[in-house]
Amino acid sequence: MSVFDFFKKKPSSSNTAKSRLQLALVSDRTGCSPEIMEKIKNDIIDVLRKYIEIDLDGLDINIQTKNENGELTGPTLLANIPIKELKRHER
Amino acid sequence: MGEVIVVTSGKGGVGKTTTTANVGTGLAKLDKKVVLIDTDIGLRNLDVVLGLENRIVYNLVDVIEGNCRIKQALIKDKRYPNLYLLPSAQTRDKSAVTPEEMKLLCEQLKGEFDYIIMDCPAGIEQGFKNAIAGADRALVVTTPEVSAVRDADRIIGLLEANEMKKTELIVNRLRIDMVNRGDMMSSDDVVEILAIDLIGIVPDDEKIVVSTNNGEPLVGDESLAGQAYMNICRRICGEDVPFLDLNAKKGFFARLFKKN
């Protein structure tokens, strides 16, 4: 920890409350529990594995209600899946 | 024809009964003919908040079961000639009433009153279904806390599924000092999360406790909560009323300068 970290502002507890709520409500509203998300994730992995080799550690799948500009959108499934190698088709 | 309004929240203890008592009394002060119905069967509360607990003869279940006529069960508030209460039964449970019976009761009262206001029990079971059955409009009460907002979201979803025509939000017990410090979600935060129309912001006010102790709703007095409740009543009647500036200083000098 450097001296400068000392002056860094902690995120306010109201912001923490807001972001925690937004995440909880996404799964409440879509009826999509963490267990179901896990199943979706595993199924996606199984499908992709047929064609490409993916980096499981870097994999991130979640539902978001905001786009990258922070604007509200409908619930969107966002998957970030790093590819290790494209499998070559035998000719 | 009268309008049936249900006051609901999901979570308990956020101020549904206090809101019902104050909004009902406020509308009566605005010369509307109002009846308040306590639909929390087995946990009667609205009568004590209104200071009418000693005058109960018949209750909601008596009316539903035909033990008395509606008029016999209505308690007239002596302070406000336009205000009536239909109290809940204390010794029965929620299964004593069905949503169909509540709907019928609302239809009968609509001819007689300008506003029929239902105090809904906490939860999402039978009691909630009874309370919303005949309603045209819902006021969802929440406090700026994660648990209350989450439950409010669930309630809003259920109201939508039941095709409620109008659903509006009341943010209750807001502490502006904590909001300014970043230790409480603001009403804007709550509205952004729940994405419904805001009809009122009621500040946390010690005077509410005092008014409940005395059984006298404080709507319309000079306190911030009293003003906030009266503003909600005016908005219910369709008036366009700006939201209170909760940051306004109450100090002597601030008041002196404001008046000039």
Interface residues (C-beta under 8 A of the other chain):
Chain A: S12 S13 S14 N15 A17 K18 R20 L21 Q22 A24 L25 D28 R29 L72
Chain B: E145 V146 V149 R150 D153 R154 G157 V179 R181 G182 D183 M184 M185 S186 D189 E192 I193 A195
